[in-house]
Amino acid sequence: MSDKATSIATWEEDLDLILAAAIAAGETALGYFRNAPDVRWKNEGRSPVSAADIAANDILKERLLLARPNYGWLSEETDDDRSRLSCETVFVVDPIDGTRAFIAGKDLWCVSVAVVHRGLPVAGVLYAPALDEIFQATADGPALKNGASIRVRDIRADEALHVAAAEDVVASLAPSYHNGIVRVPHVPSLAYRLAMVADGRIDGTVVKKNSHDWDLAAADLILERAGGGLKTLESQALSYNRPNVVHGLLCAASKAALPGLLAASRTLEGH
């Protein structure tokens, strides 16, 4: 078997692994949903973490590292183990992306799990239990939603783009771009928002600075396999499992719409 065939088989096996783990973690989190879970605050009171986040994280860590003890680990809810930097392959995990929505009893939250190899996501799963939706992809396969292939929306030249972004961000885009877009109201889970671009419900999004690897890695791959892209303002693809896991301002859209969104968003530098 060639090296390429071996790697494809490996990522498919890893996809099966992270899918099963994400479902188990999501079902556990769902047991806390709308049941007033204990909540504490981290990062000097800026970020909530619930008992459900911790329970889901424990399930993911136990299952995944038991199956792949040679992989590194990076999770929003685990102290950073810098030994991950010496690992070629790493699990990148957000046990609940959209914790604020989860605590408020809103459906838009998901479990996000990616396998990152040499800085790039090669398998990814988003599981939204309250919506009964599973998004998944490998580096060499299609993007799927509940088992069916998904693609970004084909946009005609005369159509407005539906863009998810904060009001202040939209107001600060290049003025010439304003007439060609319709603002989409806030989507509380960043990973799920990127999945909405992947399945064509929205056309793009502008991601404010200070997102993290765990918010992005799985959704980045799903979007790419659906015909879209997530880029820096310099039109660069993202690299994961670096010493600094925080990202600057980003844009995501179909490959056809992305250059225009990036150009309009360069007015936001320093935003």
N, C-alpha and C positions, 0 to 999 in steps of 0.2 A: 504494500500500500504506500502511495506517495506521501510526502510530508504534508501536502495540502489536504489530501483525503483524510489523513490521520487527524489534522487539526479540525476539519469540519466535523468528523465524528465526535471528537472531544467536546466541541462547543455544543453540539446537539445533546450530548449526555449531560453537560453542565446546565443546559437549558431545562432539561427534564428535572434535574436536581433543584434548581432555584425555583422552578414553577411549583413543585410540590411543597417546598419550604415556605414560599410566599403565600400559598393557599392556607397552609396550617397556621401561619402567623396572622393572616387576615381574618380567619375564622375565630381565632382567639381574641383579636382586637374587637371583632364584631360583638363579642359577648359583653364588652365594656361599653359599647356604643349606646348613648342615651341612657346610661345607668349611673351617671354622676361619678365617674372614676376620680380617684385622688389625683390632684394636679400640683406640681411644684414648678418653680421658675428657675431658669438657668441663664447664663450670660448676663449677669447683673439685672435680672428681672425682665429681660427682653424676649425670652423664648419659653413657652410653656412645654412641659413634658408630663404626660399622664401615665398612670399605671399601665394603661394599654400599650403605650410606646415601649415600656420596659419589658412587659411580658412578650410582646411580639419580637423584640430584639433578642431576648433570651432564646426563644425558639429558633430563630434564624441562625444565631451564632452556634448553638449546639448542633443543629442538623448539618449546617454547611461545613463547619470546620471538622466535624466528625468524619464527613465523607471526603473532604479534601484538606487534610491536615497540613499540606505543603503550601496552601494558598494563604495569602495575607488577608487582613481584615480591616475594613474602614467603615465605620458606622457613625451616624449622628449621635447615637445613644451609648457609645462606648468610648472610654478614654483612648486617645490616639496612641497606638503602638507603632512606633517608628520603624520597627522591624519590617513593616509592610513595604518599605522602600527598597528592600533587598529582594523582594519577591517579584518574579516575572508576572504572576497572575494573582489577582486580588479580588475578593468579594467587596463590592461597594453598596452599602445598604442604608436605606431610610425606612425604619420599621413602620412609621406612619408619616407620609408626606401630606401636610395639611392638618397638623395637630390642632390648630385653632378652630378649623372647621369641625373636626372630630369632636372637640370639647363642646362646641356650640350646637351639636346635634345635626350638622349639615352633612349631606351625603358625599360631598366632593373631597374625598381623601383616599389615599391608596398606599399599598405596600410597594416599595421600589427596591428591586434587587438586580444588580448587574455583576457580571464577571468581566473584569478589565485585564487585558493581557498586553504587556509592554505599552501601557498608557492608553490603550484604545478599548472601548467596550466591544465584547465579542458575543455576549449573550445578555439578554435583558428581559425582565418581567415587571409589569405594573399590574397589581391586583387591586381593584376597587370593590370590596365586598358589599358595601351598601348599595352599589349599582349593579352588582352581579356582572362585572366586566373584567376581562383579562386581556391585556396587551402583551405581545411577546415577539421576540426576534432574535436571530443569530446573525453574525457578520456575513454569512453566505446564504441566508434564506430570506423569505418574505416577512414583512410585518403583518401580524395577525391580530384581530380583535375577536375574541370568542370563537377562534378557529377559522375565521374568514379573512381573506386578504384585504388589506386597507391601503389606500393611496391618498396623497394630498389632493386637494381640489384643483382641477384645471380651471384657470381663470382667464376669461376673455379680456381683451385689451380695454373694453369699455365698461368693465365691471369694477365696482368698488371693492376694496379689500376689507375683510372683517378682521380687525387687529385687536388682540387683547393687550391692554396696557393701562397703566394708571393715568388718571386724568392729567396730572401735571406732566407726564411723559408725552402724551399725545399733544398737549399744548406747546411743547418745546420742540417737536419735530419740525423739520424744514417746512416753511409755510406752503411751498408749492405742492407738498404731499397731502395736505389736510383734506382737500376736496376729493381725494381718491380713496379715502378710508372711512370705515364705520367702526367706532370704538365698541369693543365687546366688554361688558361689565366684568368686574373682578372675578377671577377663578382662583380659589384659595390654595389649591395644590399646584405647585409649579410643574411637577412631573405630569400631572393629569392635563394641565394646560398644553404642554408639548404634545401629548397624545391626541388632544383635540385638533391640533394642526395636522398630525399624522393621518387622522381618519377623515379630514376634510370638513369638520364642523366649523373651524375657523381657519383663516388664511395665514396668520402670522402672530407673533408676539414679540414684545420687547421686554427683556429680562433685566431688571435693575441690578446694579453691582451688589456683591456679597452673597450670591448664590454659592452653593458648595457642590463638591463632587457627588454627594449622595442624593442631591436634588435632581441631578442632571443625567448621570451616566446611562441608566437604563432607558430613559425617555429619548436621549440623544440617539442611541442606536435604533430604536423603534422608528423615530422620525426619519433617520437617514435611509432605512430600508423601505420606508413608505414614499420615498422620492423627495424628501425635504432636507433641510440642513439647519444646524445650530452653529453660529459663528460669532467670533469676536468682531468688534468694530473694524478690525484690520482684515476681516474676511478669513481669519484663520480658524481651522477646526480646533476643538478643545482636546487637551491632553490631561489624563487623569492619573491619580496616584503619584502626585508630585509632593514635595515637602509642604507646599502651600496649596491647600485644597479649595481656596476661595477664588471666585472668578469675578471679572469685571463685567461691564455692561455687555449684553449679548442680544442677538436677534435670531429668531427662528421663523422659517417660512418654507414654502415650496422653493425648489431651486430656481424656478422662473421668477418668483416674486422677491426672493431674498436680496438680490443686488439693490433693488430700489429701496427696500426697507432699510438696509444697511446705510445707504447713501443719505436717506432722510434722517437716520438716527445719529449721524456723526455730529449733529448739532448738540447732542446730549453729552458729549465728552466732559467729564467732571461733574455730571449730574448726580 
